Amino acid sequence: MRINHNIPALNNYRNQQQNSQYANESLKKLSTGMRINQAADDTAGLAISEKMRGQIRGLEQAKQNIKDGISLAETADAALGKINDPMLLRLRELAVQAANDTLTDDDRKLLQLEVAQIKQGIDQIANNTEFNTIPLLNRTSEIVGASGVTVINGSETQLTSTVEYDTQASWKGDRIAFTRDTNIYVMNADGSDQQLAVSGASQPALSEDGKSIAYVKDSNLYISNLDGSNVIQLTTDSTVPVDQTFGSRPAWNTNSDTVYFKTATGIESVSIFDLSREIVLSDKNAASPVLTADGKQLVYESNNSIYSLALDTLSITQLASNGVQPRISPDGMLIAYSSPAGAIDDAQVYMMNLDGTGQTDITSKMETANQHAHNIYPSWSPNGKFIIFHSDNKIDTSTGGDIWRIELGNSIENNGNENSGTMLLLQVGANTGQNMKIVLTDARTSALGISKLTVSNRKEAEEAISLVDQAVQKISSERSKYGSYQNVLQHTGNNVANYHENILSSESRIRDTDMSKEITQLTGHQILLQASQAMLVQANQMTQGILQLLK
């Protein structure tokens, strides 16, 4: 027997400390309900569960985002419903009433007053319908303050081949007008069905309604139907100098009743009804006039720079330097323009905001090296998704050039945010790219095609019936779109909720305490702790036998 080291006591003491530690760990897991309270408990499990926690919190927010998206769609749908009934249906009722010849012209004038009030009410709803200050049925303010515009997923399509230098094309409705061999042709938007419209003319400009064409011929301004019939000469004094013909591209106002054009002394306007003329700008270098959608500003070029003239105050603002041939997008938010003629290896089409900010090149260089570029005249498609232009993109530039159509893509990026001004992205998932696109609606009377609707006579009333039917169809189509958005979001929300539940369950299995198992283990640790304490007492008493040998 040895007394210097009480090995049994030391062994029992170690077991007692270990059992006490195990019991304390079990108590911590039971008190917190967590199996992993620190990284040492399960390093791999902690890493996996932390990733899951990030997904769980992201999914919780995604569910709220989806609810907000549903609310947005419901708001837009409700507003469109009010536009349809009673406003459009009442408008149709008035048109049907006005088409009846039992009414006098004075009676129809009274009906026209109500028509005007209804149209004003439609615009008011479209302009004032918002969700969290975001306009839903009016696109006018959605690009304000953007500092940059970048074309995404753009592509170019050749529509014609071998047209003359300085060719201008104009696109309204489903028809495009362009020049070839000093003649004006019209064709479909895809380049098919090319037909001669006017011989010996240039600078075609289609009216906003797509029914008429303005052009320059023999230094005077004319308009006609697209097939060349019903010709009206707007000027008779050789207003447009021959040497300035290529800078005299005319422009229509939004009502298609006034044409703006270049003269030797500046820019004038002429009414197509009474041929009355008005001097708009006295600047002999001014050319390529175009009006904004609201008719309050005139954008033009002068000395290879682009300017804006406020028609009410006559104040002039420079929008871009080294740019010509400005054209405003149908929604009035963007300006397309080109680089000046004669630039070497630099014939390009650009785009910028209406205030001159966000200037961006939307084409690759369309001219081969060491060749001088000729004028490029961009023109917008009616929906604002395409720009057509002429380019002599040839190895041998003496052969002329082509008419090209560039697609701006599904979206335009402003300040790094993918938003075209008509599209919203809903974040419906926890990760990057898990979003849903909501395309907004333009429900103003101009977009519905009823801004100029009148019932002043029987013919106009019959036309109004057709226009209102088209507007009702568009509103119904848009409401169906928002209804589908709501359904898709509901299904997406259900899927996100199910995913959230499953991943939460997985995280719980990794991180949470199995209470019954842990209680069982705690009971065992407590029994062993008590046993080790009792055995420690016995081990300490074993040395007392040595004293008996000394007696």
C-alpha positions as CSV (number, residue, x, y, z in Angstrom):
1,M,0.0,0.0,0.0
2,R,1.2,3.5,-0.9
3,I,0.3,6.8,0.7
4,N,2.2,9.4,-1.3
5,H,-0.4,9.3,-4.1
6,N,-4.0,8.4,-3.6
7,I,-4.6,7.2,-7.2
8,P,-8.2,6.0,-6.6
9,A,-9.1,9.4,-5.2
10,L,-7.5,11.2,-8.1
11,N,-9.4,9.0,-10.5
12,N,-12.7,9.6,-8.9
13,Y,-12.0,13.3,-8.7
14,R,-11.4,13.4,-12.5
15,N,-14.6,11.5,-13.2
16,Q,-16.5,13.9,-10.9
17,Q,-15.2,17.0,-12.8
18,Q,-16.0,15.4,-16.2
19,N,-19.5,14.4,-15.1
20,S,-20.1,17.9,-13.7
21,Q,-19.0,19.5,-17.0
22,Y,-21.3,17.2,-19.0
23,A,-24.2,18.0,-16.7
24,N,-23.5,21.8,-17.0
25,E,-23.5,21.5,-20.8
26,S,-26.8,19.6,-20.8
27,L,-28.3,22.3,-18.5
28,K,-27.2,25.0,-20.9
29,K,-28.7,23.2,-23.9
30,L,-31.9,22.7,-22.0
31,S,-32.1,26.2,-20.7
32,T,-31.5,27.8,-24.1
33,G,-33.2,25.2,-26.2
34,M,-30.2,25.4,-28.6
35,R,-27.9,22.4,-29.3
36,I,-25.3,24.8,-30.7
37,N,-24.5,27.6,-28.3
38,Q,-21.0,28.3,-29.4
39,A,-18.8,27.3,-32.4
40,A,-17.1,24.6,-30.3
41,D,-20.4,22.7,-30.0
42,D,-20.5,21.9,-33.7
43,T,-18.3,23.9,-36.1
44,A,-19.7,22.4,-39.3
45,G,-23.3,22.6,-38.1
46,L,-22.8,26.3,-37.0
47,A,-21.5,27.2,-40.5
48,I,-24.4,25.5,-42.2
49,S,-27.1,26.8,-39.9
50,E,-25.8,30.4,-40.2
51,K,-26.2,30.2,-44.0
52,M,-29.7,28.9,-43.4
53,R,-30.5,31.7,-41.0
54,G,-29.5,34.2,-43.8
55,Q,-31.9,32.5,-46.2
56,I,-34.7,32.4,-43.5
57,R,-34.5,36.1,-42.9
58,G,-34.3,36.8,-46.6
59,L,-37.4,34.7,-47.3
60,E,-39.3,36.4,-44.5
61,Q,-38.7,39.8,-46.2
62,A,-39.4,38.3,-49.6
63,K,-42.9,37.2,-48.3
64,Q,-43.5,40.8,-47.3
65,N,-42.2,42.1,-50.7
66,I,-44.7,39.8,-52.4
67,K,-47.5,41.1,-50.3
68,D,-46.5,44.7,-51.3
69,G,-46.4,43.6,-55.0
70,I,-49.9,42.2,-54.7
71,S,-51.1,45.4,-53.2
72,L,-49.4,47.4,-56.0
73,A,-51.1,45.3,-58.6
74,E,-54.5,45.6,-56.8
75,T,-54.1,49.4,-56.7
76,A,-53.4,49.6,-60.4
77,D,-56.2,47.2,-61.2
78,A,-58.7,49.2,-59.1
79,A,-57.8,52.4,-60.8
80,L,-58.0,50.9,-64.3
81,G,-61.4,49.5,-63.3
82,K,-62.6,53.0,-62.5
83,I,-61.3,54.3,-65.8
84,N,-63.2,51.6,-67.6
85,D,-66.4,51.8,-65.7
86,P,-68.0,54.3,-65.5
87,M,-65.7,56.6,-67.5
88,L,-65.0,54.8,-70.8
89,L,-68.4,53.2,-70.8
90,R,-70.1,56.6,-70.3
91,L,-67.9,58.0,-73.0
92,R,-69.1,55.2,-75.4
93,E,-72.7,55.9,-74.3
94,L,-72.3,59.6,-75.2
95,A,-70.7,58.7,-78.6
96,V,-73.6,56.4,-79.4
97,Q,-76.0,59.1,-78.4
98,A,-74.2,61.7,-80.5
99,A,-74.2,59.4,-83.6
100,N,-78.0,59.7,-83.7
101,D,-79.2,62.3,-86.2
102,T,-82.1,63.2,-84.0
103,L,-79.6,65.5,-82.1
104,T,-78.7,68.9,-83.4
105,D,-75.2,70.3,-83.5
106,D,-76.0,72.3,-80.4
107,D,-77.0,69.1,-78.6
108,R,-73.7,67.5,-79.6
109,K,-71.8,70.5,-78.3
110,L,-73.3,69.9,-74.9
111,L,-72.3,66.2,-75.1
112,Q,-68.8,67.3,-76.1
113,L,-68.5,69.2,-72.8
114,E,-69.2,66.0,-70.8
115,V,-66.7,64.2,-73.1
116,A,-64.0,66.7,-72.3
117,Q,-64.8,66.3,-68.5
118,I,-64.5,62.6,-68.7
119,K,-61.2,62.7,-70.6
120,Q,-59.9,65.1,-68.0
121,G,-61.1,62.7,-65.3
122,I,-59.3,59.8,-66.9
123,D,-56.0,61.7,-67.1
124,Q,-56.5,62.7,-63.5
125,I,-56.8,59.1,-62.4
126,A,-53.8,58.1,-64.5
127,N,-51.6,60.9,-63.2
128,N,-52.6,60.5,-59.5
129,T,-52.6,56.7,-59.1
130,E,-49.5,55.9,-57.0
131,F,-48.2,53.2,-54.7
132,N,-45.7,54.5,-52.2
133,T,-45.3,57.6,-54.3
134,I,-44.5,55.5,-57.4
135,P,-46.7,56.5,-60.4
136,L,-48.4,53.4,-61.7
137,L,-50.5,54.7,-64.7
138,N,-48.3,57.6,-65.8
139,R,-44.8,57.3,-67.1
140,T,-43.9,61.0,-67.2
141,S,-42.0,61.3,-63.9
142,E,-40.2,57.9,-63.7
143,I,-36.9,58.9,-65.2
144,V,-36.6,62.3,-63.5
145,G,-33.1,62.8,-62.0
146,A,-31.5,59.8,-63.8
147,S,-27.8,60.5,-64.4
148,G,-27.2,57.8,-66.9
149,V,-28.9,55.7,-69.5
150,T,-27.4,52.4,-70.7
151,V,-28.9,50.2,-73.5
152,I,-29.3,46.6,-72.4
153,N,-29.5,43.6,-74.7
154,G,-29.6,45.9,-77.8
155,S,-29.5,44.4,-81.3
156,E,-29.4,45.9,-84.8
157,T,-31.5,44.7,-87.7
158,Q,-31.0,45.8,-91.4
159,L,-34.3,46.8,-93.0
160,T,-33.1,48.1,-96.4
161,S,-29.9,48.2,-98.5
162,T,-28.3,50.7,-100.8
163,V,-30.2,53.8,-100.0
164,E,-28.7,57.3,-100.7
165,Y,-26.5,59.3,-98.4
166,D,-28.3,61.5,-95.9
167,T,-31.3,59.2,-95.9
168,Q,-34.0,60.1,-93.3
169,A,-36.5,57.6,-92.1
170,S,-39.7,58.3,-90.1
171,W,-41.6,55.7,-88.2
172,K,-45.2,56.1,-87.0
173,G,-47.8,53.3,-86.4
174,D,-46.8,50.3,-88.5
175,R,-45.3,52.2,-91.4
176,I,-41.8,53.7,-92.1
177,A,-41.1,56.4,-94.7
178,F,-37.7,56.8,-96.1
179,T,-35.9,58.3,-99.2
180,R,-34.1,56.4,-102.0
181,D,-32.9,57.9,-105.3
182,T,-34.5,61.3,-104.5
183,N,-37.9,59.5,-104.0
184,I,-39.9,58.8,-100.8
185,Y,-41.0,55.2,-100.1
186,V,-43.1,53.7,-97.4
187,M,-42.7,50.2,-96.0
188,N,-43.8,48.0,-93.1
189,A,-42.0,48.2,-89.8
190,D,-40.2,44.9,-90.6
191,G,-38.9,46.3,-94.0
192,S,-41.5,44.5,-96.2
193,D,-44.0,45.9,-98.7
194,Q,-41.9,48.9,-99.9
195,Q,-43.9,51.2,-102.1
196,L,-43.2,54.5,-103.8
197,A,-45.1,57.4,-102.2
198,V,-43.7,60.6,-103.6
199,S,-41.2,61.2,-106.5
200,G,-38.5,63.9,-106.4
201,A,-38.9,64.6,-102.7
202,S,-36.9,64.2,-99.5
203,Q,-37.0,64.6,-95.8
204,P,-40.2,62.6,-95.0
205,A,-41.9,63.0,-91.6
206,L,-44.9,61.0,-90.7
207,S,-47.7,62.7,-88.7
208,E,-48.4,61.5,-85.1
209,D,-51.5,59.7,-86.2
210,G,-49.5,58.0,-89.0
211,K,-52.0,59.1,-91.7
212,S,-50.1,61.9,-93.4
213,I,-46.5,62.6,-94.5
214,A,-44.7,65.9,-94.7
215,Y,-41.8,66.3,-97.0
216,V,-39.6,68.8,-98.9
217,K,-39.9,69.1,-102.7
218,D,-38.5,71.9,-105.0
219,S,-37.5,73.9,-101.9
220,N,-41.1,74.0,-100.6
221,L,-43.0,72.0,-97.9
222,Y,-45.8,69.6,-98.8
223,I,-48.0,67.1,-97.0
224,S,-50.0,64.2,-98.5
225,N,-51.4,60.8,-97.7
226,L,-49.0,57.9,-97.4
227,D,-49.9,56.8,-100.9
228,G,-49.0,60.2,-102.3
229,S,-52.6,61.3,-102.8
230,N,-54.3,64.5,-101.4
231,V,-51.2,66.7,-101.8
232,I,-51.3,70.0,-100.1
233,Q,-48.5,72.6,-100.6
234,L,-47.8,74.4,-97.3
235,T,-45.3,76.9,-98.6
236,T,-45.1,78.7,-102.0
237,D,-42.1,80.9,-101.8
238,S,-39.2,78.4,-102.0
239,T,-38.9,78.7,-98.2
240,V,-36.3,75.9,-97.9
241,P,-33.0,76.7,-99.7
242,V,-31.8,73.9,-101.9
243,D,-28.3,73.9,-100.2
244,Q,-30.0,73.4,-96.8
245,T,-32.5,70.7,-97.8
246,F,-30.7,68.0,-95.8
247,G,-31.1,70.0,-92.6
248,S,-34.7,70.8,-93.2
249,R,-36.3,67.7,-91.7
250,P,-39.8,68.9,-90.7
251,A,-41.7,67.8,-87.6
252,W,-45.4,67.5,-86.6
253,N,-47.0,68.6,-83.4
254,T,-48.8,66.1,-81.3
255,N,-52.2,67.1,-82.8
256,S,-50.9,66.5,-86.3
257,D,-52.3,70.0,-87.4
258,T,-49.0,72.0,-87.5
259,V,-45.7,71.4,-89.1
260,Y,-42.4,72.9,-88.0
261,F,-39.6,73.3,-90.5
262,K,-36.3,75.1,-91.3
263,T,-36.1,78.2,-93.3
264,A,-33.1,80.3,-94.4
265,T,-33.6,82.5,-91.3
266,G,-34.6,80.0,-88.7
267,I,-37.5,77.8,-87.8
268,E,-41.2,78.4,-88.6
269,S,-44.5,76.7,-88.1
270,V,-47.3,76.4,-90.5
271,S,-50.9,75.3,-90.0
272,I,-52.1,72.6,-92.4
273,F,-55.7,74.0,-92.2
274,D,-55.3,77.7,-93.0
275,L,-51.6,77.8,-94.0
276,S,-50.9,80.5,-91.5
277,R,-47.2,80.7,-90.6
278,E,-45.4,81.8,-87.5
279,I,-41.7,82.5,-86.8
280,V,-40.6,80.3,-83.9
281,L,-36.9,80.9,-83.8
282,S,-34.6,83.4,-85.6
283,D,-31.4,81.5,-86.0
284,K,-30.2,80.8,-89.5
285,N,-28.2,77.8,-88.3
286,A,-31.1,76.2,-86.5
287,A,-32.4,73.0,-88.0
288,S,-34.1,69.6,-87.3
289,P,-36.9,71.0,-85.0
290,V,-38.9,68.6,-82.9
291,L,-41.5,69.3,-80.2
292,T,-41.8,67.7,-76.8
293,A,-44.9,65.6,-76.0
294,D,-46.4,68.4,-74.0
295,G,-45.7,71.0,-76.7
296,K,-43.9,73.3,-74.4
297,Q,-40.4,72.9,-75.7
298,L,-38.8,72.9,-79.1
299,V,-35.6,70.9,-79.4
300,Y,-33.3,71.7,-82.4
301,E,-29.8,71.6,-83.6
302,S,-27.5,74.6,-84.4
303,N,-23.8,74.6,-85.2
304,N,-23.5,70.9,-84.4
305,S,-25.0,71.3,-80.9
306,I,-28.5,70.5,-79.6
307,Y,-30.6,73.1,-77.8
308,S,-34.0,73.3,-76.2
309,L,-36.3,76.4,-76.6
310,A,-39.0,77.0,-74.0
311,L,-41.9,78.3,-76.1
312,D,-43.5,80.2,-73.2
313,T,-40.4,82.0,-72.0
314,L,-38.3,81.8,-75.2
315,S,-35.3,80.8,-73.0
316,I,-32.7,78.5,-74.7
317,T,-30.7,75.7,-73.0
318,Q,-27.9,73.8,-74.6
319,L,-28.5,70.0,-74.1
320,A,-25.5,68.5,-75.9
321,S,-22.4,69.6,-77.9
322,N,-21.2,67.7,-81.0
323,G,-24.7,66.4,-81.8
324,V,-27.3,66.8,-84.6
325,Q,-30.7,65.5,-85.7
326,P,-32.4,65.3,-82.3
327,R,-35.6,63.2,-82.0
328,I,-37.7,62.8,-78.9
329,S,-39.1,59.4,-77.7
330,P,-42.8,58.8,-77.7
331,D,-43.0,59.0,-73.9
332,G,-41.2,62.4,-74.0
333,M,-38.4,61.2,-71.7
334,L,-35.4,60.6,-74.0
335,I,-33.7,62.2,-77.0
336,A,-32.0,60.3,-79.7
337,Y,-29.4,62.1,-81.8
338,S,-26.4,61.5,-83.9
339,S,-22.8,62.6,-84.3
340,P,-22.2,65.4,-86.9
341,A,-21.5,64.6,-90.5
342,G,-17.8,64.5,-91.6
343,A,-16.4,62.9,-88.5
344,I,-13.8,60.3,-89.3
345,D,-14.6,56.8,-87.9
346,D,-17.2,58.3,-85.6
347,A,-20.7,58.0,-87.1
348,Q,-22.8,57.1,-84.1
349,V,-26.3,57.3,-82.6
350,Y,-26.6,58.6,-79.0
351,M,-29.4,58.9,-76.4
352,M,-29.9,61.2,-73.5
353,N,-32.5,62.4,-71.0
354,L,-34.8,65.3,-72.0
355,D,-32.7,67.6,-69.8
356,G,-29.5,66.7,-71.5
357,T,-28.1,64.4,-68.8
358,G,-27.1,60.7,-69.2
359,Q,-25.6,61.0,-72.7
360,T,-24.9,57.5,-73.9
361,D,-23.7,55.9,-77.2
362,I,-26.2,53.3,-78.2
363,T,-24.4,52.0,-81.4
364,S,-21.0,50.7,-82.2
365,K,-19.1,52.9,-84.7
366,M,-21.0,52.5,-87.9
367,E,-18.2,53.8,-90.2
368,T,-15.1,52.0,-91.5
369,A,-11.6,53.5,-90.7
370,N,-10.5,56.5,-92.6
371,Q,-13.9,57.1,-94.2
372,H,-15.9,60.3,-93.6
373,A,-19.3,59.7,-92.1
374,H,-22.4,61.2,-93.6
375,N,-25.5,62.4,-91.7
376,I,-27.3,59.8,-89.6
377,Y,-31.0,60.6,-88.9
378,P,-32.4,58.6,-86.0
379,S,-36.2,58.1,-85.6
380,W,-38.2,56.4,-82.8
381,S,-40.6,53.5,-83.1
382,P,-44.1,54.3,-81.7
383,N,-43.6,52.2,-78.6
384,G,-40.1,53.7,-77.9
385,K,-38.4,50.3,-78.0
386,F,-36.6,50.7,-81.4
387,I,-34.6,53.4,-83.1
388,I,-34.2,53.4,-86.9
389,F,-31.4,55.2,-88.7
390,H,-29.4,55.3,-91.9
391,S,-25.8,54.2,-91.9
392,D,-23.3,53.8,-94.7
393,N,-21.7,50.9,-92.9
394,K,-19.9,49.7,-96.0
395,I,-16.3,48.9,-97.0
396,D,-16.9,51.0,-100.1
397,T,-18.8,54.1,-98.9
398,S,-19.5,55.2,-102.4
399,T,-22.2,52.5,-102.7
400,G,-24.5,54.3,-100.3
401,G,-25.8,52.7,-97.1
402,D,-28.6,50.9,-95.4
403,I,-31.5,51.6,-93.0
404,W,-31.0,49.9,-89.7
405,R,-33.3,49.3,-86.8
406,I,-31.7,49.0,-83.3
407,E,-33.6,47.4,-80.5
408,L,-33.0,49.0,-77.1
409,G,-33.7,45.8,-75.3
410,N,-36.0,44.8,-72.5
411,S,-34.9,47.5,-70.2
412,I,-32.9,50.7,-69.8
413,E,-30.5,51.0,-66.9
414,N,-30.7,54.2,-64.9
415,N,-28.1,54.8,-62.2
416,G,-27.3,51.1,-62.1
417,N,-31.0,50.2,-61.5
418,E,-32.6,48.1,-64.2
419,N,-35.7,50.2,-64.8
420,S,-37.0,51.5,-68.1
421,G,-39.5,53.9,-66.5
422,T,-42.3,51.4,-67.3
423,M,-41.0,48.4,-65.4
424,L,-40.5,47.5,-61.7
425,L,-38.6,44.6,-60.3
426,L,-40.0,42.8,-57.3
427,Q,-37.5,40.9,-55.1
428,V,-39.5,37.7,-54.5
429,G,-36.6,35.6,-53.3
430,A,-33.7,35.6,-50.8
431,N,-30.9,35.6,-53.4
432,T,-29.6,37.8,-56.2
433,G,-31.6,37.6,-59.5
434,Q,-34.7,36.1,-57.8
435,N,-37.1,38.9,-59.0
436,M,-40.3,39.4,-61.0
437,K,-40.9,42.1,-63.5
438,I,-44.0,44.3,-63.3
439,V,-44.6,46.3,-66.5
440,L,-46.5,49.4,-65.7
441,T,-49.3,50.9,-67.7
442,D,-49.8,54.2,-69.4
443,A,-53.6,54.9,-69.0
444,R,-53.6,58.5,-70.1
445,T,-56.0,59.5,-72.8
446,S,-53.1,60.0,-75.2
447,A,-52.0,56.4,-74.7
448,L,-55.6,55.1,-75.0
449,G,-55.9,57.0,-78.3
450,I,-58.9,59.1,-77.2
451,S,-57.2,62.4,-76.3
452,K,-58.5,64.0,-79.5
453,L,-61.9,62.2,-79.4
454,T,-64.8,64.5,-80.3
455,V,-68.5,64.0,-80.9
456,S,-69.3,67.3,-82.6
457,N,-70.9,65.7,-85.6
458,R,-72.2,62.3,-86.6
459,K,-69.0,61.1,-88.4
460,E,-66.8,62.0,-85.4
461,A,-69.3,60.3,-83.1
462,E,-69.1,57.0,-85.1
463,E,-65.3,57.2,-85.0
464,A,-65.4,57.9,-81.3
465,I,-67.4,54.6,-80.8
466,S,-64.6,52.7,-82.4
467,L,-61.9,54.6,-80.5
468,V,-63.6,54.0,-77.2
469,D,-64.0,50.3,-78.0
470,Q,-60.2,50.1,-78.6
471,A,-59.5,51.9,-75.3
472,V,-61.8,49.5,-73.4
473,Q,-60.0,46.6,-75.0
474,K,-56.7,48.0,-73.9
475,I,-57.9,48.7,-70.4
476,S,-59.3,45.2,-70.2
477,S,-56.0,43.7,-71.4
478,E,-54.1,45.7,-68.9
479,R,-56.4,44.6,-66.1
480,S,-55.9,41.0,-67.2
481,K,-52.2,41.6,-67.0
482,Y,-52.4,42.9,-63.4
483,G,-54.7,40.0,-62.5
484,S,-52.1,37.6,-63.8
485,Y,-49.5,39.4,-61.8
486,Q,-51.6,38.9,-58.6
487,N,-52.0,35.2,-59.4
488,V,-48.3,34.7,-60.1
489,L,-47.4,36.5,-56.9
490,Q,-49.9,34.5,-54.9
491,H,-48.4,31.3,-56.2
492,T,-44.9,32.6,-55.7
493,G,-45.8,33.6,-52.1
494,N,-47.1,30.1,-51.4
495,N,-43.9,28.6,-52.7
496,V,-41.7,31.0,-50.7
497,A,-43.7,30.2,-47.6
498,N,-43.3,26.5,-48.2
499,Y,-39.5,26.9,-48.8
500,H,-39.3,29.1,-45.7
501,E,-41.0,26.4,-43.6
502,N,-38.7,23.6,-44.9
503,I,-35.5,25.5,-44.5
504,L,-36.6,26.6,-41.0
505,S,-37.2,23.0,-40.2
506,S,-33.8,22.0,-41.5
507,E,-32.1,24.8,-39.4
508,S,-34.0,23.6,-36.4
509,R,-32.8,20.0,-36.7
510,I,-29.2,21.3,-36.9
511,R,-29.3,23.9,-34.2
512,D,-32.2,23.2,-31.7
513,T,-32.0,20.9,-28.7
514,D,-33.7,17.5,-28.7
515,M,-35.2,18.0,-25.3
516,S,-36.1,14.4,-24.5
517,K,-32.7,13.1,-25.5
518,E,-30.9,15.9,-23.6
519,I,-33.0,15.3,-20.4
520,T,-32.1,11.6,-20.6
521,Q,-28.4,12.5,-20.9
522,L,-28.7,15.0,-18.1
523,T,-30.2,12.4,-15.8
524,G,-27.3,10.0,-16.6
525,H,-24.7,12.7,-15.9
526,Q,-26.4,13.6,-12.6
527,I,-26.4,10.0,-11.5
528,L,-22.7,9.6,-12.5
529,L,-21.9,12.9,-10.7
530,Q,-23.5,11.7,-7.4
531,A,-21.8,8.2,-7.8
532,S,-18.4,9.8,-8.4
533,Q,-18.8,12.0,-5.3
534,A,-19.7,8.9,-3.2
535,M,-16.7,7.0,-4.5
536,L,-14.4,9.9,-3.9
537,V,-15.4,9.7,-0.2
538,Q,-14.7,6.0,-0.2
539,A,-11.3,6.5,-1.8
540,N,-10.3,9.1,0.8
541,Q,-11.3,6.6,3.6
542,M,-9.2,3.8,2.2
543,T,-5.9,5.3,3.5
544,Q,-7.2,5.1,7.1
545,G,-6.3,1.4,7.1
546,I,-2.6,2.2,7.2
547,L,-3.1,3.7,10.7
548,Q,-4.4,0.4,12.0
549,L,-1.0,-1.2,11.1
550,L,0.7,1.3,13.4
551,K,-1.3,0.3,16.5
